[in-house]
Amino acid sequence: MFKKIFFLLLLFFTSCSVLKTKIPQPKTEFRGVWVATVVNIDWPKSGFDAIEKQKKDYLNILNFYKDLNFNCVIVQIRTAGDAFYDSTYAPWSRFLTGEEGKTPENINLLNWMINEAHNRGMEFHAWLNPYRATFDLKTEILHPEHDYFQHPDWMVKYGKKYYYNPGLPEIQERFTCIIDEIVSNYDIDAIHFDDYFYPYSIKNEIFNDSLVYNKHKQPNQSLADWRRSNIDSLVKKTHQTIKKVKPWVQFGISPFGVWQNKSTSPNGSDTKAGQTAYNDLYADPLLWMEQNWIDYIIPQVYWSMDLPVASHKKIVDWWNVKTVNTNLYVGNSLYKIRNNSDKAWNNKKELPNQISYARNASKVNGNAFFSAKWLIDTNTDVAKYIKRKMYKYPALPPSFNPKTLLFDVKKIEKNKTHLLLYIKNLNNFRYALVYKGKDTSFMKKLLIKQHIRTPDYIQIPLKNLKGKNRIAITLIDNYGTESAPILLHLKQIKSK
């Protein structure tokens, strides 16, 4: 009897040990969240809110996702021919000010938003919709400076919206100027496009661009190939513009998750999606990767793990094989959790399982989630589970220009409040990282990720190093590459 009880106890504790197996916590992993501003989906809650409330609500989003150990916010700054910043080419957005064209109380709001993200060690990716000109047909609420009035020949009515005609060279020229304006004037980490290129197909509707097609097509070029060439051209010119102004600013795109179904193309995925990026949106991300026009790609894989018509697993596997020359992250849905006819989304572990699946794919380096409010306002149990199991520790965003990186320390000293490091060519670096560790093998706990703001030296608050004696410090350059570490013995550093 005693042996039987002992065996059962041994089996119980062994089972518990298996169940408590630690989930890997990668040091480098993209963890982004989309902050949608169109029709005030995530932020601001209302364009009529006072600026101080808008700022408070924005900080609530940053602090919530910082606490979950996210490292990037993808914030929508152009929704439909408008702007969330002071632009030469578009009126202020009504989703920010309550009335299109109305100047907000703080015209430097975008600078503030970027700085607040950086202060928390988070990247800021500026998200733009290139071709959506209006969100509805209520043109009477548009500002006179909106392109709908300034350039009516640029517009195509389709469904219940107006779109910029992608086939017009003037549209590409204008959008190139918009990209230049943003990259030149703001300390962003990336320009980001989502899945809206040519609009999603509407039954019995025609996107009326035949006159422009006949004028600009190449000999024997089909309408579909011509449309894809227009999108390709915009992607290429956007990349060139960014890299000419600030080569360290990334360019990322989040296309619709299904490129083509296998029934349409032998290279397509084993899916039965009703629309596809290549055939309906005229977007060809495989070409963009092949040509090195993008720095990262986030296919929107917004389906559950085993959905028959579009399995999350199968689509991730397809992108894992097809991705070249760029960082690959998986786009995940937050808005479907407990809010979809697919009952798989009722399972609290559906999203964590998707994160785990991405981690096991050889080319996937992280995830991005649409959209911010769906973990803040609801599904807090899912957020807590992700923090406890998947994102227990902070992670660094992946580099997009990996290389061996060193930095030249001219002098190290400390005063009563700060550790001071004087670094040569500090302008080439973006963050300082401080780890607990007496040698490189002990660099496991990240203590501080500090945005570098001065050109000559770094100040690290000693209060954040209380109780620490041996630390390692690395620097992150503008391309996201982490340097080799320097090891410091704090007691041996002279005070000023």
Disulfide bonds with the S-S distance in Angstrom:
none
